[in-house]
């Protein structure tokens, strides 16, 4: 068509190219969101793990020293009661730490939740359009 008019095939091809470009742009946005979410989840997981490890180490050392001090203090009069009391406190601390850890683990958002939501919105939008 050298006379400057465009036929239906040319218009169809142009529309397909535009559709392909739009689909690529949507895919690029979703991949960027996916990588951002993965990065944030990894960072959050590492932070939680490091804080848990630090708290665990400091807590164990502190409680061990307190327990040892209590047992030494009551060594001559009530050494068994002191030892049992210290053991009970250690067990309660372990239980509390376990409960807090479990709570924090369940508070964490699902992996790739924002990506799933956006993909669901995309599918819904594509299904609505004729």
VMD Tcl script that builds the backbone (N, CA, C; Angstrom):
set m [mol new atoms 390]
animate dup $m
set s [atomselect $m all]
$s set {name element resname resid chain x y z} {
  {N N UNK 1 A 0.836 -1.172 0.000}
  {CA C UNK 1 A 0.000 0.000 0.000}
  {C C UNK 1 A 0.879 1.231 0.000}
  {N N UNK 2 A 1.230 1.610 -1.162}
  {CA C UNK 2 A 2.142 2.735 -1.315}
  {C C UNK 2 A 1.427 4.073 -1.342}
  {N N UNK 3 A 0.079 4.059 -1.382}
  {CA C UNK 3 A -0.641 5.317 -1.464}
  {C C UNK 3 A -0.879 5.982 -0.096}
  {N N UNK 4 A -0.329 5.419 0.979}
  {CA C UNK 4 A -0.415 6.058 2.292}
  {C C UNK 4 A -1.587 5.578 3.129}
  {N N UNK 5 A -2.479 4.772 2.565}
  {CA C UNK 5 A -3.595 4.264 3.369}
  {C C UNK 5 A -3.160 2.997 4.073}
  {N N UNK 6 A -3.763 2.792 5.223}
  {CA C UNK 6 A -3.421 1.610 5.997}
  {C C UNK 6 A -4.602 0.650 5.972}
  {N N UNK 7 A -4.301 -0.594 5.739}
  {CA C UNK 7 A -5.349 -1.601 5.675}
  {C C UNK 7 A -5.656 -2.164 7.054}
  {N N UNK 8 A -6.669 -3.006 7.141}
  {CA C UNK 8 A -7.065 -3.604 8.407}
  {C C UNK 8 A -5.959 -4.473 9.007}
  {N N UNK 9 A -5.177 -5.109 8.172}
  {CA C UNK 9 A -4.100 -5.960 8.690}
  {C C UNK 9 A -3.052 -5.110 9.412}
  {N N UNK 10 A -2.741 -3.946 8.890}
  {CA C UNK 10 A -1.765 -3.060 9.520}
  {C C UNK 10 A -2.291 -2.558 10.869}
  {N N UNK 11 A -3.563 -2.189 10.905}
  {CA C UNK 11 A -4.168 -1.738 12.163}
  {C C UNK 11 A -4.194 -2.862 13.197}
  {N N UNK 12 A -4.498 -4.058 12.729}
  {CA C UNK 12 A -4.529 -5.208 13.634}
  {C C UNK 12 A -3.133 -5.483 14.179}
  {N N UNK 13 A -2.151 -5.418 13.318}
  {CA C UNK 13 A -0.768 -5.645 13.746}
  {C C UNK 13 A -0.336 -4.580 14.756}
  {N N UNK 14 A -0.676 -3.330 14.489}
  {CA C UNK 14 A -0.334 -2.251 15.411}
  {C C UNK 14 A -1.014 -2.466 16.771}
  {N N UNK 15 A -2.258 -2.881 16.769}
  {CA C UNK 15 A -2.979 -3.147 18.017}
  {C C UNK 15 A -2.333 -4.301 18.783}
  {N N UNK 16 A -1.923 -5.330 18.064}
  {CA C UNK 16 A -1.266 -6.473 18.713}
  {C C UNK 16 A 0.071 -6.065 19.325}
  {N N UNK 17 A 0.809 -5.218 18.627}
  {CA C UNK 17 A 2.087 -4.732 19.164}
  {C C UNK 17 A 1.843 -3.891 20.413}
  {N N UNK 18 A 0.834 -3.031 20.376}
  {CA C UNK 18 A 0.510 -2.224 21.547}
  {C C UNK 18 A 0.063 -3.105 22.715}
  {N N UNK 19 A -0.743 -4.119 22.430}
  {CA C UNK 19 A -1.180 -5.050 23.473}
  {C C UNK 19 A 0.021 -5.778 24.067}
  {N N UNK 20 A 0.930 -6.207 23.200}
  {CA C UNK 20 A 2.142 -6.878 23.686}
  {C C UNK 20 A 2.972 -5.963 24.568}
  {N N UNK 21 A 3.091 -4.704 24.189}
  {CA C UNK 21 A 3.826 -3.740 25.004}
  {C C UNK 21 A 3.168 -3.517 26.355}
  {N N UNK 22 A 1.856 -3.440 26.345}
  {CA C UNK 22 A 1.128 -3.269 27.605}
  {C C UNK 22 A 1.312 -4.489 28.500}
  {N N UNK 23 A 1.205 -5.668 27.924}
  {CA C UNK 23 A 1.391 -6.894 28.713}
  {C C UNK 23 A 2.813 -6.986 29.275}
  {N N UNK 24 A 3.800 -6.580 28.501}
  {CA C UNK 24 A 5.176 -6.576 28.995}
  {C C UNK 24 A 5.355 -5.576 30.137}
  {N N UNK 25 A 4.729 -4.411 30.012}
  {CA C UNK 25 A 4.830 -3.409 31.081}
  {C C UNK 25 A 4.182 -3.923 32.366}
  {N N UNK 26 A 3.035 -4.583 32.240}
  {CA C UNK 26 A 2.368 -5.158 33.412}
  {C C UNK 26 A 3.242 -6.249 34.023}
  {N N UNK 27 A 3.808 -7.100 33.188}
  {CA C UNK 27 A 4.672 -8.172 33.687}
  {C C UNK 27 A 5.903 -7.603 34.388}
  {N N UNK 28 A 6.486 -6.545 33.815}
  {CA C UNK 28 A 7.656 -5.929 34.434}
  {C C UNK 28 A 7.312 -5.369 35.808}
  {N N UNK 29 A 6.171 -4.717 35.922}
  {CA C UNK 29 A 5.743 -4.170 37.210}
  {C C UNK 29 A 5.556 -5.289 38.233}
  {N N UNK 30 A 4.958 -6.375 37.823}
  {CA C UNK 30 A 4.711 -7.498 38.739}
  {C C UNK 30 A 6.017 -8.170 39.156}
  {N N UNK 31 A 6.957 -8.293 38.249}
  {CA C UNK 31 A 8.248 -8.889 38.595}
  {C C UNK 31 A 9.010 -7.989 39.564}
  {N N UNK 32 A 8.949 -6.683 39.338}
  {CA C UNK 32 A 9.590 -5.747 40.268}
  {C C UNK 32 A 8.960 -5.842 41.654}
  {N N UNK 33 A 7.645 -5.942 41.715}
  {CA C UNK 33 A 6.950 -6.101 42.992}
  {C C UNK 33 A 7.351 -7.417 43.655}
  {N N UNK 34 A 7.450 -8.460 42.872}
  {CA C UNK 34 A 7.851 -9.768 43.393}
  {C C UNK 34 A 9.251 -9.719 44.000}
  {N N UNK 35 A 10.194 -9.136 43.290}
  {CA C UNK 35 A 11.559 -9.075 43.817}
  {C C UNK 35 A 11.647 -8.187 45.048}
  {N N UNK 36 A 10.873 -7.106 45.071}
  {CA C UNK 36 A 10.855 -6.241 46.254}
  {C C UNK 36 A 10.306 -6.990 47.458}
  {N N UNK 37 A 9.232 -7.728 47.256}
  {CA C UNK 37 A 8.646 -8.492 48.356}
  {C C UNK 37 A 9.588 -9.569 48.866}
  {N N UNK 38 A 10.245 -10.268 47.970}
  {CA C UNK 38 A 11.185 -11.303 48.390}
  {C C UNK 38 A 12.320 -10.680 49.196}
  {N N UNK 39 A 12.828 -9.571 48.725}
  {CA C UNK 39 A 13.908 -8.880 49.435}
  {C C UNK 39 A 13.461 -8.433 50.826}
  {N N UNK 40 A 12.258 -7.860 50.921}
  {CA C UNK 40 A 11.753 -7.415 52.221}
  {C C UNK 40 A 11.533 -8.590 53.163}
  {N N UNK 41 A 11.007 -9.695 52.655}
  {CA C UNK 41 A 10.784 -10.870 53.496}
  {C C UNK 41 A 12.098 -11.446 53.999}
  {N N UNK 42 A 13.109 -11.487 53.150}
  {CA C UNK 42 A 14.411 -11.989 53.584}
  {C C UNK 42 A 15.015 -11.091 54.650}
  {N N UNK 43 A 14.938 -9.790 54.430}
  {CA C UNK 43 A 15.487 -8.851 55.404}
  {C C UNK 43 A 14.756 -8.948 56.737}
  {N N UNK 44 A 13.433 -9.029 56.676}
  {CA C UNK 44 A 12.636 -9.134 57.896}
  {C C UNK 44 A 12.964 -10.437 58.627}
  {N N UNK 45 A 13.098 -11.521 57.901}
  {CA C UNK 45 A 13.424 -12.810 58.514}
  {C C UNK 45 A 14.789 -12.806 59.173}
  {N N UNK 46 A 15.759 -12.215 58.515}
  {CA C UNK 46 A 17.113 -12.145 59.085}
  {C C UNK 46 A 17.109 -11.268 60.331}
  {N N UNK 47 A 16.396 -10.152 60.295}
  {CA C UNK 47 A 16.318 -9.276 61.471}
  {C C UNK 47 A 15.674 -9.996 62.648}
  {N N UNK 48 A 14.585 -10.697 62.401}
  {CA C UNK 48 A 13.922 -11.436 63.473}
  {C C UNK 48 A 14.851 -12.495 64.037}
  {N N UNK 49 A 15.547 -13.192 63.173}
  {CA C UNK 49 A 16.464 -14.234 63.621}
  {C C UNK 49 A 17.608 -13.656 64.450}
  {N N UNK 50 A 18.192 -12.558 64.010}
  {CA C UNK 50 A 19.287 -11.943 64.759}
  {C C UNK 50 A 18.823 -11.416 66.116}
  {N N UNK 51 A 17.665 -10.761 66.144}
  {CA C UNK 51 A 17.147 -10.272 67.419}
  {C C UNK 51 A 16.806 -11.430 68.353}
  {N N UNK 52 A 16.258 -12.483 67.814}
  {CA C UNK 52 A 15.940 -13.652 68.644}
  {C C UNK 52 A 17.213 -14.279 69.198}
  {N N UNK 53 A 18.232 -14.387 68.384}
  {CA C UNK 53 A 19.496 -14.962 68.833}
  {C C UNK 53 A 20.148 -14.093 69.910}
  {N N UNK 54 A 20.171 -12.787 69.702}
  {CA C UNK 54 A 20.743 -11.877 70.688}
  {C C UNK 54 A 19.978 -11.916 72.004}
  {N N UNK 55 A 18.667 -11.900 71.919}
  {CA C UNK 55 A 17.842 -11.959 73.126}
  {C C UNK 55 A 18.019 -13.288 73.843}
  {N N UNK 56 A 18.103 -14.340 73.076}
  {CA C UNK 56 A 18.290 -15.666 73.663}
  {C C UNK 56 A 19.622 -15.769 74.402}
  {N N UNK 57 A 20.677 -15.318 73.777}
  {CA C UNK 57 A 22.001 -15.389 74.406}
  {C C UNK 57 A 22.065 -14.515 75.657}
  {N N UNK 58 A 21.606 -13.291 75.572}
  {CA C UNK 58 A 21.640 -12.389 76.726}
  {C C UNK 58 A 20.737 -12.905 77.842}
  {N N UNK 59 A 19.585 -13.390 77.480}
  {CA C UNK 59 A 18.662 -13.918 78.472}
  {C C UNK 59 A 19.206 -15.147 79.184}
  {N N UNK 60 A 19.792 -16.045 78.423}
  {CA C UNK 60 A 20.358 -17.254 79.023}
  {C C UNK 60 A 21.492 -16.895 79.980}
  {N N UNK 61 A 22.378 -16.038 79.529}
  {CA C UNK 61 A 23.495 -15.654 80.403}
  {C C UNK 61 A 23.011 -14.925 81.652}
  {N N UNK 62 A 22.098 -14.001 81.482}
  {CA C UNK 62 A 21.568 -13.256 82.621}
  {C C UNK 62 A 20.844 -14.160 83.609}
  {N N UNK 63 A 19.988 -15.006 83.095}
  {CA C UNK 63 A 19.251 -15.913 83.976}
  {C C UNK 63 A 20.172 -16.924 84.651}
  {N N UNK 64 A 21.157 -17.374 83.943}
  {CA C UNK 64 A 22.114 -18.314 84.531}
  {C C UNK 64 A 22.857 -17.662 85.693}
  {N N UNK 65 A 23.295 -16.442 85.495}
  {CA C UNK 65 A 24.005 -15.743 86.563}
  {C C UNK 65 A 23.093 -15.424 87.747}
  {N N UNK 66 A 21.872 -15.013 87.486}
  {CA C UNK 66 A 20.922 -14.755 88.567}
  {C C UNK 66 A 20.627 -16.048 89.325}
  {N N UNK 67 A 20.397 -17.120 88.589}
  {CA C UNK 67 A 20.129 -18.406 89.231}
  {C C UNK 67 A 21.288 -18.885 90.074}
  {N N UNK 68 A 22.469 -18.742 89.562}
  {CA C UNK 68 A 23.663 -19.129 90.314}
  {C C UNK 68 A 23.809 -18.284 91.577}
  {N N UNK 69 A 23.537 -17.010 91.456}
  {CA C UNK 69 A 23.613 -16.123 92.617}
  {C C UNK 69 A 22.596 -16.522 93.683}
  {N N UNK 70 A 21.385 -16.840 93.283}
  {CA C UNK 70 A 20.348 -17.237 94.238}
  {C C UNK 70 A 20.728 -18.544 94.931}
  {N N UNK 71 A 21.189 -19.509 94.182}
  {CA C UNK 71 A 21.582 -20.796 94.779}
  {C C UNK 71 A 22.752 -20.608 95.746}
  {N N UNK 72 A 23.727 -19.808 95.366}
  {CA C UNK 72 A 24.872 -19.553 96.265}
  {C C UNK 72 A 24.404 -18.820 97.525}
  {N N UNK 73 A 23.502 -17.867 97.375}
  {CA C UNK 73 A 23.018 -17.108 98.529}
  {C C UNK 73 A 22.310 -18.021 99.542}
  {N N UNK 74 A 21.490 -18.942 99.047}
  {CA C UNK 74 A 20.741 -19.830 99.935}
  {C C UNK 74 A 21.425 -21.187 100.141}
  {N N UNK 75 A 22.689 -21.312 99.830}
  {CA C UNK 75 A 23.397 -22.586 99.883}
  {C C UNK 75 A 23.321 -23.233 101.264}
  {N N UNK 76 A 23.513 -22.491 102.326}
  {CA C UNK 76 A 23.556 -23.068 103.670}
  {C C UNK 76 A 22.171 -23.343 104.249}
  {N N UNK 77 A 21.150 -22.642 103.818}
  {CA C UNK 77 A 19.840 -22.796 104.461}
  {C C UNK 77 A 18.804 -23.510 103.590}
  {N N UNK 78 A 18.612 -23.086 102.374}
  {CA C UNK 78 A 17.537 -23.632 101.511}
  {C C UNK 78 A 18.056 -23.910 100.100}
  {N N UNK 79 A 19.116 -24.666 99.989}
  {CA C UNK 79 A 19.720 -24.861 98.665}
  {C C UNK 79 A 18.786 -25.575 97.696}
  {N N UNK 80 A 18.007 -26.570 98.145}
  {CA C UNK 80 A 17.101 -27.288 97.234}
  {C C UNK 80 A 15.945 -26.391 96.781}
  {N N UNK 81 A 15.386 -25.632 97.702}
  {CA C UNK 81 A 14.296 -24.717 97.339}
  {C C UNK 81 A 14.795 -23.666 96.345}
  {N N UNK 82 A 15.990 -23.176 96.581}
  {CA C UNK 82 A 16.565 -22.184 95.675}
  {C C UNK 82 A 16.804 -22.797 94.294}
  {N N UNK 83 A 17.340 -24.021 94.262}
  {CA C UNK 83 A 17.602 -24.689 92.980}
  {C C UNK 83 A 16.298 -24.958 92.230}
  {N N UNK 84 A 15.268 -25.413 92.942}
  {CA C UNK 84 A 13.974 -25.670 92.304}
  {C C UNK 84 A 13.353 -24.356 91.817}
  {N N UNK 85 A 13.440 -23.324 92.633}
  {CA C UNK 85 A 12.900 -22.024 92.231}
  {C C UNK 85 A 13.587 -21.476 90.993}
  {N N UNK 86 A 14.902 -21.577 90.954}
  {CA C UNK 86 A 15.656 -21.108 89.780}
  {C C UNK 86 A 15.274 -21.920 88.544}
  {N N UNK 87 A 15.147 -23.235 88.706}
  {CA C UNK 87 A 14.758 -24.085 87.582}
  {C C UNK 87 A 13.369 -23.706 87.072}
  {N N UNK 88 A 12.442 -23.456 87.985}
  {CA C UNK 88 A 11.090 -23.059 87.582}
  {C C UNK 88 A 11.112 -21.741 86.813}
  {N N UNK 89 A 11.920 -20.816 87.256}
  {CA C UNK 89 A 12.022 -19.528 86.558}
  {C C UNK 89 A 12.598 -19.712 85.154}
  {N N UNK 90 A 13.617 -20.579 85.032}
  {CA C UNK 90 A 14.181 -20.865 83.709}
  {C C UNK 90 A 13.121 -21.469 82.786}
  {N N UNK 91 A 12.351 -22.383 83.308}
  {CA C UNK 91 A 11.315 -23.020 82.479}
  {C C UNK 91 A 10.228 -22.020 82.074}
  {N N UNK 92 A 9.828 -21.147 82.984}
  {CA C UNK 92 A 8.843 -20.117 82.643}
  {C C UNK 92 A 9.389 -19.146 81.589}
  {N N UNK 93 A 10.660 -18.800 81.711}
  {CA C UNK 93 A 11.277 -17.911 80.716}
  {C C UNK 93 A 11.307 -18.578 79.347}
  {N N UNK 94 A 11.622 -19.867 79.325}
  {CA C UNK 94 A 11.639 -20.599 78.051}
  {C C UNK 94 A 10.240 -20.657 77.445}
  {N N UNK 95 A 9.233 -20.879 78.282}
  {CA C UNK 95 A 7.855 -20.921 77.804}
  {C C UNK 95 A 7.426 -19.571 77.245}
  {N N UNK 96 A 7.736 -18.507 77.964}
  {CA C UNK 96 A 7.399 -17.162 77.496}
  {C C UNK 96 A 8.086 -16.848 76.164}
  {N N UNK 97 A 9.362 -17.183 76.060}
  {CA C UNK 97 A 10.098 -16.942 74.810}
  {C C UNK 97 A 9.481 -17.734 73.656}
  {N N UNK 98 A 9.084 -18.952 73.928}
  {CA C UNK 98 A 8.445 -19.760 72.893}
  {C C UNK 98 A 7.124 -19.181 72.430}
  {N N UNK 99 A 6.332 -18.670 73.365}
  {CA C UNK 99 A 5.043 -18.063 73.017}
  {C C UNK 99 A 5.257 -16.803 72.180}
  {N N UNK 100 A 6.191 -15.964 72.588}
  {CA C UNK 100 A 6.462 -14.731 71.837}
  {C C UNK 100 A 6.991 -15.061 70.439}
  {N N UNK 101 A 7.877 -16.030 70.350}
  {CA C UNK 101 A 8.423 -16.428 69.050}
  {C C UNK 101 A 7.310 -16.928 68.130}
  {N N UNK 102 A 6.438 -17.760 68.663}
  {CA C UNK 102 A 5.343 -18.297 67.856}
  {C C UNK 102 A 4.422 -17.172 67.381}
  {N N UNK 103 A 4.133 -16.224 68.286}
  {CA C UNK 103 A 3.282 -15.093 67.920}
  {C C UNK 103 A 3.908 -14.275 66.793}
  {N N UNK 104 A 5.197 -13.980 66.919}
  {CA C UNK 104 A 5.891 -13.207 65.880}
  {C C UNK 104 A 5.919 -13.956 64.548}
  {N N UNK 105 A 6.065 -15.251 64.620}
  {CA C UNK 105 A 6.112 -16.055 63.407}
  {C C UNK 105 A 4.767 -16.031 62.689}
  {N N UNK 106 A 3.672 -16.032 63.437}
  {CA C UNK 106 A 2.342 -16.019 62.828}
  {C C UNK 106 A 1.902 -14.620 62.403}
  {N N UNK 107 A 2.533 -13.572 62.942}
  {CA C UNK 107 A 2.200 -12.202 62.546}
  {C C UNK 107 A 2.783 -11.850 61.189}
  {N N UNK 108 A 3.795 -12.552 60.781}
  {CA C UNK 108 A 4.474 -12.275 59.527}
  {C C UNK 108 A 3.487 -12.415 58.370}
  {N N UNK 109 A 3.465 -11.450 57.459}
  {CA C UNK 109 A 2.553 -11.570 56.317}
  {C C UNK 109 A 2.946 -12.749 55.427}
  {N N UNK 110 A 1.959 -13.267 54.721}
  {CA C UNK 110 A 2.216 -14.384 53.810}
  {C C UNK 110 A 3.235 -13.982 52.755}
  {N N UNK 111 A 4.021 -14.938 52.344}
  {CA C UNK 111 A 5.033 -14.700 51.323}
  {C C UNK 111 A 4.369 -14.251 50.029}
  {N N UNK 112 A 4.837 -13.156 49.482}
  {CA C UNK 112 A 4.383 -12.603 48.207}
  {C C UNK 112 A 2.903 -12.231 48.222}
  {N N UNK 113 A 2.406 -11.772 49.354}
  {CA C UNK 113 A 0.991 -11.450 49.493}
  {C C UNK 113 A 0.584 -10.302 48.582}
  {N N UNK 114 A 1.385 -9.245 48.530}
  {CA C UNK 114 A 1.044 -8.097 47.674}
  {C C UNK 114 A 1.071 -8.489 46.197}
  {N N UNK 115 A 2.017 -9.334 45.819}
  {CA C UNK 115 A 2.087 -9.792 44.424}
  {C C UNK 115 A 0.848 -10.601 44.070}
  {N N UNK 116 A 0.442 -11.483 44.956}
  {CA C UNK 116 A -0.766 -12.282 44.703}
  {C C UNK 116 A -1.992 -11.390 44.568}
  {N N UNK 117 A -2.097 -10.382 45.414}
  {CA C UNK 117 A -3.235 -9.472 45.359}
  {C C UNK 117 A -3.265 -8.726 44.031}
  {N N UNK 118 A -2.117 -8.223 43.605}
  {CA C UNK 118 A -2.058 -7.483 42.335}
  {C C UNK 118 A -2.368 -8.393 41.145}
  {N N UNK 119 A -1.864 -9.608 41.167}
  {CA C UNK 119 A -2.161 -10.536 40.070}
  {C C UNK 119 A -3.660 -10.867 40.039}
  {N N UNK 120 A -4.270 -11.025 41.210}
  {CA C UNK 120 A -5.707 -11.274 41.278}
  {C C UNK 120 A -6.474 -10.093 40.673}
  {N N UNK 121 A -6.035 -8.869 40.984}
  {CA C UNK 121 A -6.681 -7.677 40.424}
  {C C UNK 121 A -6.526 -7.639 38.903}
  {N N UNK 122 A -5.333 -8.009 38.414}
  {CA C UNK 122 A -5.103 -8.025 36.968}
  {C C UNK 122 A -6.025 -9.018 36.281}
  {N N UNK 123 A -6.143 -10.204 36.855}
  {CA C UNK 123 A -7.005 -11.240 36.256}
  {C C UNK 123 A -8.444 -10.765 36.247}
  {N N UNK 124 A -8.884 -10.179 37.338}
  {CA C UNK 124 A -10.260 -9.681 37.417}
  {C C UNK 124 A -10.497 -8.586 36.377}
  {N N UNK 125 A -9.540 -7.677 36.241}
  {CA C UNK 125 A -9.681 -6.592 35.263}
  {C C UNK 125 A -9.692 -7.129 33.836}
  {N N UNK 126 A -8.860 -8.115 33.557}
  {CA C UNK 126 A -8.835 -8.684 32.196}
  {C C UNK 126 A -10.116 -9.453 31.892}
  {N N UNK 127 A -10.701 -10.083 32.891}
  {CA C UNK 127 A -11.927 -10.850 32.661}
  {C C UNK 127 A -13.118 -9.938 32.449}
  {N N UNK 128 A -13.098 -8.743 33.027}
  {CA C UNK 128 A -14.208 -7.802 32.883}
  {C C UNK 128 A -14.216 -7.135 31.510}
  {N N UNK 129 A -13.032 -6.883 30.947}
  {CA C UNK 129 A -12.959 -6.167 29.665}
  {C C UNK 129 A -13.365 -7.095 28.536}
  {N N UNK 130 A -14.133 -6.540 27.570}
  {CA C UNK 130 A -14.577 -7.368 26.418}
  {C C UNK 130 A -13.456 -7.680 25.477}
}
mol reanalyze $m
mol bondsrecalc $m
mol representation Tube
mol addrep $m
